[in-house]
């Protein structure tokens, strides 16, 4: 069982200092399982930075990798030495096919990675309503250890953090 700690900070620099401090403490090193940062920009739009990778991000990464591998294959198999029309056709087919295949594999891999991880069961919308523009919230998923949970809360208060009750 894990606990969720939500701390609202007055600025980005204070949040970064607090997170660096928490992660540098040796006795808390294995306590933090996951982290996310929730912010609200000047227009009131909520921004969430976490460790999830979307299928689109995985697809883009896979497509780029597929394209790069195809480009190396073109050089390795000396497709440029073919007659011009055959070379252009072979290169275009190789680059297109490998980019599409890489995108499919990358997107599928991202979905598999996310499926095997538990999601932060946190109502981000409710949290964003409590945030004012320019303020950020640090969301930590920590091991179920009351002593270490109290220590994390104590350490975060050193950095002007406003701790919210654990979401249900």
GIKA-V925775 format. One record per pair of residues at least 12 apart in sequence whose ideal C-beta (glycine too) atoms are under 8 Angstrom apart, sorted by the first residue. I is the first residue (numbers start at 1). GAP is how many residues later the second one is. If there is no record, write none. Layout:
# GIKA-V925775
i=[I/I]
gap=[GAP/GAP]
This chain:
# GIKA-V925775
i=[1/2/2/2/2/2/3/3/3/3/3/3/4/4/4/4/4/4/4/4/4/5/5/5/5/5/5/5/5/5/5/6/6/6/6/6/6/6/6/6/6/7/7/7/7/7/7/7/7/8/8/8/8/8/8/8/8/9/9/9/9/9/9/9/9/10/10/11/11/11/12/14/14/15/15/15/15/17/18/18/18/18/18/18/19/19/21/21/21/22/22/22/22/25/27/27/28/28/28/28/30/31/31/31/31/31/32/32/32/32/33/33/33/34/34/34/34/34/35/35/35/35/35/35/36/36/36/36/36/36/36/36/37/37/37/37/37/37/38/38/38/38/38/38/38/39/39/39/39/40/40/40/40/40/40/41/41/42/42/44/46/46/46/46/48/50/52/52/52/53/53/53/54/55/55/55/55/56/57/58/58/58/58/58/58/58/59/59/59/59/59/60/60/61/62/62/62/62/62/62/62/63/63/63/63/63/64/65/65/66/66/66/66/66/66/66/67/67/67/67/69/69/70/70/70/70/70/71/73/73/74/74/74/74/79/79/120/120/121/122/122/123/126/127/127/127/130/137/138/138/140]
gap=[143/31/139/140/141/142/138/139/140/141/146/163/116/117/118/135/136/137/138/162/163/133/134/135/137/144/147/148/151/158/161/116/121/131/132/133/134/157/158/160/161/130/131/133/149/154/155/156/157/122/123/127/128/129/153/154/156/126/127/128/129/150/151/152/153/125/150/123/124/125/124/145/146/22/121/123/144/142/120/137/138/140/141/143/16/119/134/137/138/118/130/133/134/130/121/124/120/123/124/127/113/111/112/114/117/121/108/109/110/120/108/109/110/16/17/86/106/107/15/16/103/104/105/106/12/13/14/15/84/86/102/103/12/13/99/100/101/102/86/89/90/93/98/99/101/92/96/97/98/88/91/92/93/94/95/92/93/91/92/89/78/79/82/85/76/70/62/65/67/57/60/61/56/52/53/55/56/51/53/48/49/50/51/52/53/55/44/45/47/48/51/43/46/45/40/41/42/43/44/45/47/36/37/39/40/43/38/37/41/32/33/34/35/36/37/39/28/31/32/35/29/33/24/25/27/28/29/24/21/25/16/17/20/21/12/15/19/21/46/17/45/44/41/12/37/40/34/27/18/23/12]
